[in-house]
Amino acid sequence: MAATLRMIDIAVNFTDGMFKGIYNGKKYHVADISAVLNRAWNAGVDRIIVTGGSLEESKEALAIAETDARLFCTVGVHPTRCSEFDESGDPEKHFQALLSLAKEGIEKGKVVAIGECGLDYDRLRFCPAEIQKKYFEKQFELAHAMKLPMFLHMRAAAEDFCDILERNKERFCGGVAHSFTGSAEDRDKLLSFNNLFIGVNGCSLKMAENLDVVKGIPAERMMIETDSPYCEIKSTHSGINFVKSSWPSKKKEKYDEECLVKGRNEPCLVRQVLEVVAGCKGISDIDQLSKTLYYNTCRVFFPQDVDSAAEAILTGNHTT
C-alpha cells in the first residue's frame, strides 16, 4: 500500500510473544518483527514507540528499539505489575535499576517516556489498588529526574488516577493517557490537565458510545496507536464502517510473512485508527488530521522535531 500519510504509533508491545510467533505458549511461526516493520513503514508509519511494562520488559524494549533508527521506547512498570517492586526484596534498588535503565536509554536517544504506568482497577487480581497507587506515584520521581513525559494507563480508575496526577502535575513535562476507553466524564477530567493528551486505538472505537466519546476529544489533544498485538479494530466494532484500508491476512497456522496474522494487531493498522477517528469526527481531510496528530506526538515525545511538524501543518510539507 502506497503511503500518503505520516503517522507515529505511540504504543506497540513488540516484547509480546506473538511477535516471536508464540501464541498461548505454542510456537506457530518464526519471529517476524522485521516483516511487521516493513509493512508499517510502507503504510506511512515513520516512528514507533515500543512499550515497557516492567523492569525486564523495559530492558527488552530498549534492546528492540536499538535495532532500528525509527524505533523508540518507554521505561516503567505497568499498574498490574507493580508488585514487582516489593517482590524484588528491595523496592528502592528496583527503582534505581529503572532510573539507570532510563538514563542509559536517554543517552542512546531511545527512551522517550516513563511508563507504562498508572492505575488499572479492572485487573486488581494481578495487583491490589494500594500497591498500584503507591508505585504509580513513585514513578513520577523517574519522570522528574529524567525530565521525560509520561506514558500513562488508566482503566476504571479515573478518580484516583486524576487525584495522583493533580498532586504530581509539576513533576512531569507532559504525557498521554493511552488506550483510552473511558466515559465522556473521564475524557473531560483528563483534558482538564493542559499537558496531557489522549491515545486512541481499536479498543477506543468498539461501540457507538465509544465513538461519541472520541468525537469529543479535540484533534489537538489526541494521539493514535495500535497497542498491538492487542486492540485491533474488529469487524464487529462500530468504527469498522469508517475503515478504508486493508491488508491480506492468514491464520497463524498458515503463516505467510507477506500477510498479517489474523487476530494479531500490528503497527500498519494504525492507519485504520486514523480513518475511524476522521470518520467519527466528520473530518474529510485525513491528511491534515494526520499532520495534527503527528505534531501532537512530536510535542510530547520528539520535541526536536516540533518545528518541522508544525511547518508541515501550515505548508503541507511532509519532510522533516
N, C-alpha and C positions, 0 to 999 in steps of 0.2 A: 504493500500500500504506500503510495507516494505521500510524503509528509508535507503538509502545507501549514501545519500548526506547530507551535513551540510550547512544550509543556515540561513541568517538573513534577515527578511523582514523589510526594514527600514521605511516603510510607510503604516500604517493601520489606517483607520478612524473608530475606534471602538466606537466613540461618535455618529456616524451616526444612525439615527432611524431604518435603515434596520436591524441592529443587535439587535434591540428591537422588531423586527417583524413588524415595521411600514413602509409602502410604500405609498408615496403621501398622507399622513395623515390618512391612514386606517390601522388598525392592522389586520395582517393575521396569525401571529403565536407568540409563546412565545419568550422572549429574549433568545438568544441561543449562546452567546459568548463562553460558556464552550464547546459546541459541536464543534464550529468552531475552537477553540484552540486545541482540541483533534485531529482533522484532520490535523492541521498544524504540531503539534509535531510528529505525525505518518508519515508525509511526509518528515521529515528531517529538518524542521524549528526548530532552538533551541533558537531563540530570536526574539522578535517583538518590534518595536518602534511605539507607539501609537501617532498619530499626534494631536497637539493642534493648533487651528486656531484662537482663540480669548481668552480673559481672562477667560471667563466662561468655554469654551471648554477645555482650558488647565487645569483648576481645575478638570474637569471630567476625562480628560485623565490621570492625576496623580492618581485619585481615582481608575480608572481601572487598571493602572499599579501596584498598590499596592496589587491587588488580586492574582498575580502570580509572582514568582521569575524570570520568563523568560520574563516578560513584562517591558518595559521602555517607556519613553515619552518625548515629547518636550513641551516647553512653549514659546508661541509667538502669534503674530497677523498676519493672512493671509492678503495679499495686498487688497483683495476685502472687507475686514472688518476693514480697518484702520480708517474709520470714527468713530469707537467706541472710539478712543482717544478723539476726540473733542466732541462727543455726550455725553461722561461721565460728561462733565461740568468742568473737571479738568484734563487735559491731563497728567500733572506731577504726580498727585495722581494715575492715571491709570497706568502709567509707574512704579511707586513704588510698586503697587499691583502685577504687573508682576514680578518685581525684588524679592519681598518677596516670591512669589509662586515658582519661580525658585530656590531660596535659600532653601526653605523647601524641594523641590523635590530632590535637590542635597544631602542634609543631609540624606534623606531617601534612597539614592542610586538609584533613579529612573529617574531623569531628566538628559538626556544625550546631549541635544542640545537646542539652541534658534531657534524658528521657529514654525510654518511655516511662513516665512516672505520673502518678495521680491517684485516683480512687475508683474502685470497682466493687459496688455493693451487690451486683448481680452474682458475683462468684466468691462470696465470703467463705465458702467451703475450702478455698485454697489459702486464704489469709484473712484473719479477723480484722474488723474495721479499725480497731485501736492501733494495731501494728501498721496497717496501711497509712493511717493519718500521721503517725509518728515519723515514718520514713519518707513519706511524701514531703513533709515539711523539711526534713533533714536535707533533701536533695536540692532545696533552694540554696543551700550553702555551696553546693557544687556550681550551680549557675552563677552565683555571685562571685565566687573565687575565680572562675574561668571566664567571666564576662560573656556568657553564652545565653542564647534564648532557650526556651524550654519546649519540649515535645511532650504534650500532655494527654492523659487518658481520663475520661470522666464517664462513668456508667452508673446510672441510678443513684447518684451521689451529689447532685448539684449543690445542695445547701452546704454540706461540709466542704466540698471542693472549693466553692466560691469564698467561704469563710477563710480557708487556708490561703487562697490566692490573695484575698484582701490584706491579710496580715503580712504577706511577703511580697507585695506588688513592687516594692522599691528594690527588691533583691534580684530581679531578673529583667533583662532588657527587651523582652518580647517573647512571643510564643504562639503555639497553635494547639487548640483542643481538637485532637484528630479523631477520625471515625465517629463523627457526631451523630447520635441517634435520639437526642432528647426532644423535649417539648418546645413549644414556642416560648414558654416562660424560661426554660433552661437556656435557650438561644439568647434571649434578651439579657439574662444575667451575665452570660459570657461576653456579649457585645458591650456591656457596661464597662469592661476593662479595656481601655483605649489601646493597649499594646498587645491585645490578644486577637488572634484570627481563629476561624473555624474550618476544620478539614472535613471534606465531604468525600464519601466513597459509595460503593454499591449498597452497603448496609444503611446508608443515609437516605436511600432512594427507593425503599421497598414498597411502601404503602402510600396511598393518596395523602394521608395526614403528614407523612414524612416530606413529601414534595411541597406541601403547603408551608411547612417549617423552613425548608431550604429556600423556597421562593422569597422568604423574608430575611435571608442573610444577604446584606449588601455585597455585591461583587467585590467591592474594595476591602472587604473583611474576610474573604474566603480563599481557601486553597483546595486543590484537588489531589486525590491519592487513590491507590487501589487497595492498600493494606494486603496485597497479595502474599501468599496464595489463597487468602480468605476474601470475603466480601465482594464477590463478583456480582454483576448485575444479571439476575436470572430471568428467564422467560416469564416467570410468574410475577415479577416485580412491576409495580405501577409505572416506573420510569422506562420500562422496555420500549414503550411506544415512541420515545424520543431518540432511540438508538439508531444511528445510520450506518456505522462502520461494523465490519465483521471479519473474522478470520476463520479459516478452516480448523476443525478440531477433531481429535480422535480419542477414544478411551485409552486410559493408561496401559491396558492390556495389549493395545495395538499401537504402541508409541511410535511416533514419527517426528523427528526433530523439526520438520518443516511445519508442523501443526501444533496448535495449542492442545494441552491435555484437558479433556472435558472435566469440569468441576474444579480445575485449578486456575485461580486468577493469576494474571501476570501484568507487568507494567504497561505493555502496549495498550491494554484495555482502559487505561486512564483516559484515553480519548473518548470512550463511551461515557465516562463520568462527565466529561466536559459537555458532551452532546445532550445528556439528560439535564444538566444544570441550565444550559442555554434554553432547552425546550420548556422546562417548567417555569422559567423566568420570562419566556416570550421574547428571548433575545435572538434576533436573526443573524447578527454579525458575530459568528462564533470565533472568528479570527481575532476580533477586537477583545472579546471576552477572554480568550486565551492569553492575550498580552497583559490584560489587567491582573489575571491570576498569577502569571509569571512574575510580574512586577511585585505583587504582594509577597511572593515566596522569596524573591531576592532581598526585599526589605528586611526580612527576618533572618534568613539563613545565609544569604550571599550578598552582604551589603556592598562588597566591592563592585558588584555589577548593577547596582541600583540605577545609576545614571544612564547606562545604555538601555536598560529595560524601560525606563521612563521615556527615553527618546523614541523607542520602538512604538510606544502607545501613541505618541504625537505624530510620528512620521510614517509609520507602517514598516519601518526598517527592522528586519529580523536579525541582523548581525550583532555580535557582541563587540 
